[in-house]
Amino acid sequence: MLIKNFILFIFLAAAILPQEEVIDKIVAVVDNEIILQSELDFQAAMYASQRGVDPDNPELKRQLLNSMIDEKLVYAQSEIDSIIITDEEVVQRIDYQISVLQQQYGTIANIEQMYGMSIEKIKRELREDVRKNLMVQRLREKNFTFLEASRREVEEFFSNYKDSLGMIPEKLTIFHIFRNPKTTDRLKKRYRDFAQAVLDSIKQGGSFEEFAKKYSEDPGSKAYGGDLGFVKRGVFYPEFEAAAFSLNEGELSGVVESPVGYHIIELIERRGESIHTRHILIKFKTDENADLETIEFLTDVRDSIINSNGNFREFAKIYSEDKETAPYGGELGTFFVNQVDKQLLDAVSKLEEGEISFPRRIEYGQDTYGYHIVFLKSRIPQHPPSLDDDYSEIKRLADEFKKQKEYEEWINELKTKIYWEVRI
């Protein structure tokens, strides 16, 4: 399974990485597809470099080749099943992959230099491989996504493998009440006026890209002139999306307020429910009084819950400003201790079950923070796995075990129906 996932991860890089000219040969044939020695060597080199193993290890190459053959078999079956991938899906996946490369290499120019071809040629080179990969992914999802182990299968899995499952790590169930320090109206007006001045300068002929690089406070897009790439509806703040989706291509918004600040938005291109925008963000900032007021407010909430033996969940529904968790009483979830973010772990590490922390500052982005009080509902110590106490975790492992077993059986079935041959 590990090697199979690795194959899926690096196929895009293999499709466009410049390769030295070598005398190549076919090492496997699957239906109408071939696998070349250079492709196998490349995957072995990538796998070995990431894990510090020998790329020429015969067993490694055998496993990788088998995984590559499996991928080709699934692709062949996806064609037989007439799996349809739209051009829009291919374009979206390529755009996503380019954005990942841009984060890695900094600029489009650096990507072009790395791969020795223009960005448009890179996209053309990726197109067919992306389409094939999406077909493989779609067929896998169709056959295995909703496959689950029955109660009896979970029990059998636990009976057979409980001695090899190891210890269940310490588990914590955590709630919180979160508040953002409020920017005063006076400060908000100052930031809005500045955003309006930037917008006016752009309208008078200033470069959006240069103004974004100079003034935007969005660290993820600032270096790229505010470019946010293609994003589907539902990702940005509702206020941002309402303004962005109402624009015509090439049109500028007015000054748009969201929970984090003021935006100036330009719509570059629209494809159905996806938009390509760039923006300049002027963030809201607070002063020391706002921080102090927030800490005092949360302290009063904590005291009220403790002194009145109140229900933390009910207070969270009323007072928490975390929109995702407030409707659920501030529940952050149940986590193994090694899954908990360091800031949150620091807040709960010394709490006993049922205790509430004092207000703590929490960073949730560059120069973005708030304060929260944290309630530790339960703490289950590390322990040997138990079917009664850890059923959900054991079922998840049993589900994956069943999916992998069925996948292997499916591949073996495909091998009886689809032509394949190893030529090493």
C-alpha positions as CSV (number, residue, x, y, z in Angstrom):
1,M,0.0,0.0,0.0
2,L,2.8,2.4,0.8
3,I,4.5,1.9,-2.6
4,K,1.2,2.2,-4.4
5,N,0.5,5.6,-2.7
6,F,4.0,6.7,-3.5
7,I,3.5,5.8,-7.2
8,L,0.3,8.0,-7.3
9,F,2.2,10.8,-5.6
10,I,5.1,11.2,-8.0
11,F,3.6,10.3,-11.4
12,L,3.1,14.0,-12.2
13,A,6.7,14.8,-11.6
14,A,7.8,11.9,-13.8
15,A,5.6,13.2,-16.6
16,I,7.5,16.5,-16.9
17,L,10.9,16.0,-15.3
18,P,13.7,16.5,-18.0
19,Q,15.5,13.2,-18.4
20,E,18.9,12.4,-19.9
21,E,18.8,10.5,-23.2
22,V,19.4,6.9,-22.6
23,I,19.0,3.7,-24.5
24,D,15.6,2.7,-23.2
25,K,13.7,-0.5,-23.2
26,I,10.2,-1.8,-22.4
27,V,10.1,-3.6,-19.1
28,A,6.3,-4.3,-19.1
29,V,3.3,-4.2,-21.3
30,V,-0.3,-3.8,-20.0
31,D,-3.1,-3.8,-22.5
32,N,-2.2,-0.8,-24.8
33,E,0.2,0.8,-22.3
34,I,4.0,0.2,-21.9
35,I,6.3,0.8,-18.9
36,L,9.9,1.8,-19.8
37,Q,13.1,1.1,-17.9
38,S,13.7,4.8,-17.6
39,E,10.3,5.2,-15.8
40,L,11.0,2.4,-13.4
41,D,14.5,3.8,-12.7
42,F,13.1,7.2,-12.1
43,Q,10.5,5.9,-9.6
44,A,13.2,3.8,-7.8
45,A,15.5,6.9,-7.6
46,M,12.7,9.1,-6.2
47,Y,11.6,6.4,-3.7
48,A,15.1,5.7,-2.6
49,S,16.1,9.4,-2.2
50,Q,13.1,10.0,0.1
51,R,13.7,7.0,2.3
52,G,17.5,6.6,2.2
53,V,17.5,3.1,0.6
54,D,19.4,1.6,-2.4
55,P,17.6,2.5,-5.7
56,D,19.2,-0.5,-7.3
57,N,17.8,-3.0,-4.8
58,P,16.1,-5.7,-7.0
59,E,13.3,-6.3,-4.5
60,L,12.5,-2.5,-4.4
61,K,12.3,-2.4,-8.2
62,R,10.2,-5.5,-8.3
63,Q,7.7,-4.0,-5.9
64,L,7.6,-0.7,-7.8
65,L,7.2,-2.4,-11.1
66,N,4.3,-4.5,-9.7
67,S,2.6,-1.3,-8.5
68,M,3.1,0.4,-11.8
69,I,1.5,-2.6,-13.5
70,D,-1.4,-2.5,-11.1
71,E,-1.9,1.2,-12.0
72,K,-2.0,0.3,-15.7
73,L,-4.4,-2.5,-15.1
74,V,-6.8,-0.2,-13.3
75,Y,-6.5,2.4,-16.1
76,A,-7.3,-0.3,-18.7
77,Q,-10.4,-1.3,-16.8
78,S,-11.4,2.3,-16.4
79,E,-11.4,2.5,-20.2
80,I,-13.5,-0.7,-20.5
81,D,-15.9,0.8,-17.9
82,S,-16.1,4.1,-19.9
83,I,-15.1,6.3,-17.0
84,I,-15.5,9.9,-18.1
85,I,-13.3,12.7,-16.9
86,T,-14.2,16.2,-18.1
87,D,-11.8,18.7,-19.5
88,E,-12.6,21.0,-16.6
89,E,-11.6,18.3,-14.1
90,V,-8.3,17.8,-15.9
91,V,-7.6,21.6,-16.0
92,Q,-8.5,22.0,-12.3
93,R,-6.1,19.2,-11.3
94,I,-3.3,20.6,-13.5
95,D,-3.8,24.1,-12.0
96,Y,-3.7,22.6,-8.5
97,Q,-0.4,20.7,-9.4
98,I,1.1,23.9,-10.8
99,S,0.1,25.8,-7.6
100,V,1.9,23.1,-5.6
101,L,5.0,23.5,-7.8
102,Q,4.8,27.3,-7.4
103,Q,4.8,27.0,-3.6
104,Q,7.8,24.7,-3.9
105,Y,9.8,26.8,-6.4
106,G,8.5,30.3,-5.7
107,T,7.6,31.6,-9.2
108,I,6.4,30.4,-12.5
109,A,9.7,31.5,-14.0
110,N,11.5,29.2,-11.6
111,I,9.3,26.3,-12.5
112,E,10.0,26.9,-16.2
113,Q,13.7,27.0,-15.6
114,M,13.6,23.8,-13.5
115,Y,11.8,21.8,-16.2
116,G,13.3,23.5,-19.2
117,M,10.0,24.4,-20.8
118,S,7.3,27.0,-20.7
119,I,4.4,26.7,-18.3
120,E,2.0,26.1,-21.1
121,K,4.1,23.2,-22.4
122,I,4.3,21.8,-18.9
123,K,0.5,21.8,-18.8
124,R,0.3,20.1,-22.2
125,E,2.8,17.4,-21.1
126,L,0.8,16.8,-17.9
127,R,-2.6,16.7,-19.5
128,E,-2.8,13.0,-20.7
129,D,-1.1,11.6,-17.5
130,V,-3.5,13.7,-15.3
131,R,-6.5,12.4,-17.3
132,K,-5.4,8.8,-16.9
133,N,-4.7,9.2,-13.1
134,L,-8.1,10.8,-12.6
135,M,-9.7,7.8,-14.4
136,V,-7.8,5.4,-12.1
137,Q,-8.8,7.4,-9.0
138,R,-12.4,7.6,-10.1
139,L,-12.7,3.8,-10.6
140,R,-11.0,3.1,-7.3
141,E,-13.4,5.5,-5.5
142,K,-16.4,3.8,-7.2
143,N,-15.3,0.3,-6.1
144,F,-13.8,0.9,-2.7
145,T,-14.6,4.3,-1.1
146,F,-17.8,3.0,0.6
147,L,-16.5,-0.4,1.5
148,E,-16.7,-1.1,5.2
149,A,-16.0,-4.0,7.5
150,S,-19.0,-5.5,9.3
151,R,-19.1,-5.9,13.0
152,R,-18.2,-9.6,12.6
153,E,-15.3,-8.7,10.3
154,V,-14.0,-6.1,12.8
155,E,-14.1,-8.7,15.6
156,E,-12.2,-11.2,13.4
157,F,-9.6,-8.6,12.5
158,F,-9.1,-7.7,16.1
159,S,-8.9,-11.4,17.1
160,N,-6.3,-12.1,14.4
161,Y,-4.1,-8.9,14.8
162,K,-4.6,-7.5,18.3
163,D,-1.1,-8.6,19.3
164,S,0.4,-6.6,16.5
165,L,-1.7,-3.4,16.9
166,G,0.5,-2.0,19.6
167,M,-0.7,0.4,22.3
168,I,-3.5,2.8,21.8
169,P,-2.1,6.3,22.6
170,E,-3.5,8.6,25.2
171,K,-6.7,10.1,23.9
172,L,-8.2,13.6,24.7
173,T,-11.7,15.0,24.2
174,I,-11.4,18.8,24.0
175,F,-13.8,21.8,23.8
176,H,-13.1,25.5,23.7
177,I,-14.6,28.9,23.7
178,F,-12.8,31.3,21.3
179,R,-12.8,35.1,21.1
180,N,-11.2,37.5,18.7
181,P,-9.9,40.8,20.1
182,K,-12.0,43.4,18.5
183,T,-10.6,46.1,16.3
184,T,-12.0,49.5,17.4
185,D,-14.1,51.4,14.9
186,R,-11.5,54.1,14.8
187,L,-8.8,51.6,13.7
188,K,-11.1,49.9,11.2
189,K,-11.8,53.3,9.6
190,R,-8.1,53.9,9.2
191,Y,-7.5,50.5,7.5
192,R,-10.5,51.0,5.3
193,D,-9.4,54.4,4.2
194,F,-5.9,53.0,3.4
195,A,-7.5,50.2,1.4
196,Q,-9.6,52.7,-0.5
197,A,-6.5,54.8,-1.3
198,V,-4.7,51.7,-2.7
199,L,-7.8,50.9,-4.8
200,D,-7.9,54.5,-6.1
201,S,-4.2,54.3,-7.1
202,I,-4.8,51.1,-9.0
203,K,-7.8,52.6,-10.9
204,Q,-5.6,55.5,-11.8
205,G,-3.1,53.2,-13.5
206,G,-1.1,51.7,-10.7
207,S,0.1,48.1,-11.0
208,F,-2.2,45.7,-9.0
209,E,0.7,43.2,-8.8
210,E,3.2,45.7,-7.5
211,F,0.7,47.2,-4.9
212,A,-0.1,43.6,-3.7
213,K,3.6,42.8,-3.3
214,K,4.1,46.1,-1.4
215,Y,0.9,46.4,0.7
216,S,-0.9,43.1,0.9
217,E,-0.9,41.3,4.3
218,D,-1.8,37.8,2.9
219,P,1.5,35.9,3.2
220,G,0.3,33.1,0.9
221,S,-0.3,35.3,-2.1
222,K,1.7,38.5,-1.5
223,A,4.9,37.3,-3.2
224,Y,2.9,36.4,-6.3
225,G,1.2,39.8,-6.7
226,G,-1.9,38.6,-4.8
227,D,-2.6,35.7,-7.2
228,L,-4.8,33.1,-5.5
229,G,-5.1,30.7,-8.5
230,F,-8.2,28.8,-9.4
231,V,-10.4,28.0,-6.4
232,K,-13.9,26.4,-6.3
233,R,-16.8,28.1,-4.6
234,G,-17.0,27.5,-0.9
235,V,-13.3,28.0,0.0
236,F,-13.1,31.7,0.6
237,Y,-15.0,33.8,3.2
238,P,-18.7,34.3,2.0
239,E,-18.2,38.1,1.8
240,F,-15.1,37.6,-0.4
241,E,-17.0,35.1,-2.7
242,A,-20.1,37.2,-3.0
243,A,-18.0,40.1,-4.3
244,A,-15.7,38.0,-6.5
245,F,-18.4,35.9,-8.2
246,S,-20.3,39.1,-9.1
247,L,-17.3,40.6,-11.0
248,N,-16.7,40.4,-14.7
249,E,-13.3,39.1,-15.9
250,G,-10.8,41.9,-15.5
251,E,-13.0,43.9,-13.2
252,L,-12.0,45.3,-9.8
253,S,-14.2,45.1,-6.7
254,G,-14.7,47.9,-4.3
255,V,-13.3,47.6,-0.8
256,V,-14.7,44.3,0.6
257,E,-14.8,43.5,4.3
258,S,-14.3,40.0,5.6
259,P,-13.7,38.7,9.1
260,V,-9.9,39.2,8.7
261,G,-9.7,42.6,7.0
262,Y,-10.4,44.6,3.8
263,H,-9.9,43.1,0.4
264,I,-9.4,44.6,-3.1
265,I,-10.3,41.8,-5.6
266,E,-9.7,41.4,-9.3
267,L,-11.4,38.6,-11.2
268,I,-8.9,37.2,-13.7
269,E,-10.9,34.3,-15.1
270,R,-14.0,32.2,-14.4
271,R,-14.7,28.6,-15.2
272,G,-18.0,27.4,-14.0
273,E,-18.0,27.3,-10.2
274,S,-14.2,28.0,-10.1
275,I,-12.7,31.5,-10.2
276,H,-9.1,32.7,-10.7
277,T,-8.6,35.9,-8.6
278,R,-6.0,38.0,-7.1
279,H,-6.4,40.3,-4.1
280,I,-4.8,42.8,-1.7
281,L,-5.6,42.2,1.9
282,I,-5.3,44.9,4.6
283,K,-5.7,43.1,7.9
284,F,-7.5,44.2,10.9
285,K,-5.2,44.9,13.8
286,T,-5.9,45.4,17.5
287,D,-4.3,47.3,20.3
288,E,-3.4,46.2,23.8
289,N,-6.8,47.3,25.3
290,A,-8.6,44.9,22.9
291,D,-6.4,42.0,24.0
292,L,-6.9,42.8,27.7
293,E,-10.7,43.1,27.3
294,T,-10.8,39.7,25.5
295,I,-8.8,38.1,28.3
296,E,-11.0,39.6,31.0
297,F,-14.2,38.5,29.1
298,L,-13.0,34.9,28.8
299,T,-12.0,34.9,32.5
300,D,-15.5,36.1,33.5
301,V,-17.0,33.3,31.3
302,R,-14.7,30.7,32.9
303,D,-15.6,31.9,36.4
304,S,-19.3,31.8,35.6
305,I,-19.1,28.2,34.4
306,I,-17.1,27.1,37.5
307,N,-19.1,29.1,40.1
308,S,-22.5,28.2,38.8
309,N,-21.5,24.6,37.9
310,G,-22.6,25.6,34.4
311,N,-22.6,23.6,31.2
312,F,-19.5,24.5,29.1
313,R,-21.3,23.5,25.9
314,E,-24.2,26.0,26.5
315,F,-21.8,28.8,27.2
316,A,-19.8,28.0,24.1
317,K,-22.9,28.1,21.9
318,I,-23.6,31.6,23.3
319,Y,-20.1,33.2,23.6
320,S,-17.7,31.4,21.3
321,E,-16.7,33.1,18.0
322,D,-15.4,29.9,16.4
323,K,-18.2,29.5,13.9
324,E,-17.3,25.9,13.1
325,T,-17.5,24.6,16.7
326,A,-19.8,27.0,18.5
327,P,-23.0,25.3,17.2
328,Y,-21.7,22.0,18.7
329,G,-20.9,23.5,22.1
330,G,-17.3,24.3,21.2
331,E,-16.3,20.7,20.6
332,L,-12.9,20.5,18.9
333,G,-13.0,16.7,18.8
334,T,-11.4,13.6,20.3
335,F,-7.7,13.2,19.4
336,F,-4.8,10.9,20.2
337,V,-2.2,13.0,22.1
338,N,0.3,12.8,19.2
339,Q,-2.3,14.4,16.9
340,V,-2.9,17.5,19.0
341,D,-1.4,20.8,17.8
342,K,1.4,22.0,20.2
343,Q,-0.5,25.2,21.2
344,L,-3.6,23.1,22.1
345,L,-1.5,20.5,23.8
346,D,0.2,23.1,26.0
347,A,-3.3,24.3,27.0
348,V,-4.5,20.9,28.1
349,S,-1.3,19.1,29.2
350,K,-1.7,20.0,32.9
351,L,-5.5,19.9,33.0
352,E,-7.4,17.1,34.8
353,E,-10.6,15.7,33.4
354,G,-13.4,18.3,33.7
355,E,-11.1,21.3,34.2
356,I,-11.1,24.5,32.2
357,S,-7.9,26.4,31.4
358,F,-7.4,30.1,31.9
359,P,-7.5,32.2,28.8
360,R,-4.6,31.5,26.4
361,R,-3.5,33.2,23.2
362,I,-3.7,30.9,20.1
363,E,-2.0,31.7,16.8
364,Y,-4.0,30.4,13.7
365,G,-2.1,32.2,10.9
366,Q,0.7,34.6,10.4
367,D,0.0,37.7,12.5
368,T,-3.5,36.3,13.2
369,Y,-4.5,35.3,16.7
370,G,-7.2,35.1,19.3
371,Y,-7.8,33.9,22.8
372,H,-9.6,30.8,24.1
373,I,-10.4,28.9,27.2
374,V,-10.1,25.1,26.9
375,F,-12.2,22.4,28.5
376,L,-10.8,18.9,28.9
377,K,-13.8,16.6,28.9
378,S,-12.0,13.4,29.1
379,R,-8.4,11.9,29.2
380,I,-8.0,8.2,28.4
381,P,-4.5,7.0,29.2
382,Q,-2.4,4.9,26.8
383,H,-3.6,1.4,26.9
384,P,-3.7,-2.0,25.1
385,P,-6.4,-2.0,22.4
386,S,-9.9,-3.0,23.5
387,L,-12.7,-3.9,21.2
388,D,-15.2,-2.2,23.6
389,D,-13.3,1.0,24.3
390,D,-11.5,1.5,21.0
391,Y,-14.0,0.1,18.5
392,S,-14.0,3.1,16.2
393,E,-10.2,3.0,15.8
394,I,-10.1,-0.7,15.3
395,K,-13.0,-0.5,12.8
396,R,-11.1,2.1,10.8
397,L,-8.1,-0.3,10.6
398,A,-10.4,-3.2,9.7
399,D,-12.0,-1.1,7.0
400,E,-8.6,-0.3,5.4
401,F,-7.5,-3.9,5.8
402,K,-10.7,-5.1,4.0
403,K,-10.3,-2.5,1.2
404,Q,-6.7,-3.5,0.6
405,K,-7.6,-7.2,0.6
406,E,-10.5,-6.6,-1.9
407,Y,-8.3,-4.4,-4.0
408,E,-5.6,-7.1,-4.3
409,E,-8.3,-9.6,-5.2
410,W,-9.7,-7.2,-7.8
411,I,-6.2,-6.7,-9.3
412,N,-5.7,-10.5,-9.5
413,E,-9.0,-10.7,-11.3
414,L,-8.0,-8.0,-13.7
415,K,-4.8,-9.9,-14.5
416,T,-6.9,-12.8,-15.8
417,K,-9.0,-10.5,-18.1
418,I,-6.5,-7.9,-19.3
419,Y,-3.3,-8.7,-21.2
420,W,-0.1,-7.9,-19.3
421,E,3.5,-9.1,-19.5
422,V,6.8,-8.4,-17.7
423,R,9.8,-8.2,-20.1
424,I,12.7,-8.1,-17.7
